[in-house]
């Protein structure tokens, strides 16, 4: 994978891979927890849980099953609370700007695939000028299936007119790696992201593990 031009495209997860969204997600979830009289969750406790998604927080912090009559309402309530604050403290992970500049400079197409709903992902991405040259955005509700199903990644390769086996998918969750493998992409685990302490990236059988974004250039993209 270090031969020149073998990698022709790169696809990224969003939360925990491109953006550190944990501070704003924590603010939103704590607002809802406070509304229902539940204790707040600390940012340090929040980070390793983010990849589990909104449903996880409702089930485990509010102790409601998905069949509860208020489950869908509270899900929407959390998403709306997040919409109000989602650009307040969110930042690019250190090194991401360098990686995206490298891709743009070398005419390597790239895009974003996230399980965040598109109506939140799209304005969030628009807030950061570094994402202006992204070739696609696929959210968790953009297609009939979402990660770990292979459909979003396969569809993105079609949009970019790229062969899956020459495309990287970079993500910080096991479902990202599963989705990449099922879609026949080269899987890259972002070990700097929101990794559960009891299930580190080394367990996921990713093709490549990176501990900082720049390693994507140094170890994979840059010709040797």
Residue, then its C-alpha position, 0 to 999 in steps of 0.5 A: x500500500x505504499x506504492x505510488x498511486x495505489x490509493x486513489x481516494x479517501x473517505x472519512x467518518x466525521x465525529x471522532x475522526x475529522x472533528x472533535x465534537x465531544x464538547x458540544x455533544x456533551x453540552x446537548x446531552x447534559x441539557x436533556x439529562x437535566x431536563x429529566x432530572x438526571x445527573x450530568x455526564x462528564x466530558x471525559x466519560x462522554x468521549x469513549x461513548x460517542x460512537x455508540x450514538x444517540x440511542x445508546x445515551x437514551x437507553x443507558x443514561x435515561x434508562x429507556x428502552x427503544x419501545x418506550x413511548x417517549x423514546x423517539x421524542x427524546x431522540x429528537x429532543x437530543x438532536x435539537x439540543x445538539x443543533x443549538x450548540x453544535x459549532x460552539x466548541x467543536x474543532x478539527x482534530x490536530x493534523x486533519x487540516x494537514x491531511x486534507x491540504x495534502x489530498x487537495x494538493x495532490x488531487x486525491x478525491x475525498x468525502x465524508x460518511x457519517x451516521x450523524x443525520x444529514x440535516x445536522x451533518x451538512x450545516x456542521x460541515x459547512x461551518x468548516x472551510x477545510x471541508x469545502x472540497x469534500x466530494x460527498x457527504x452521506x449521513x446516517x439517514x441519506x440511504x436506506x442503510x447506514x454503517x456497519x452496512x456496506x451500502x454508504x461506502x459502496x455508494x460513495x465509491x460510485x459517486x467518486x468513480x473510484x474502485x473500493x479496493x483503491x479507496x481508504x475508509x478512516x474511522x474511529x469505531x469498530x462499525x467503521x472497520x466492519x463497513x469498510x471490510x464489507x464494502x471491500x475498502x481498505x480500512x483505517x482505524x483512527x486510534x486517536x478518536x473516541x475509542x472505548x477503553x475496553x475495546x481498543x482499535x487493535x481489536x478491530x482487525x483494521x488494515x491500518x491503525x493510525x495514532x495521529x492523522x498525519x500518519x495517513x500521509x506518512x504511512x499510506x498516501x505518500x510514495x516511498 
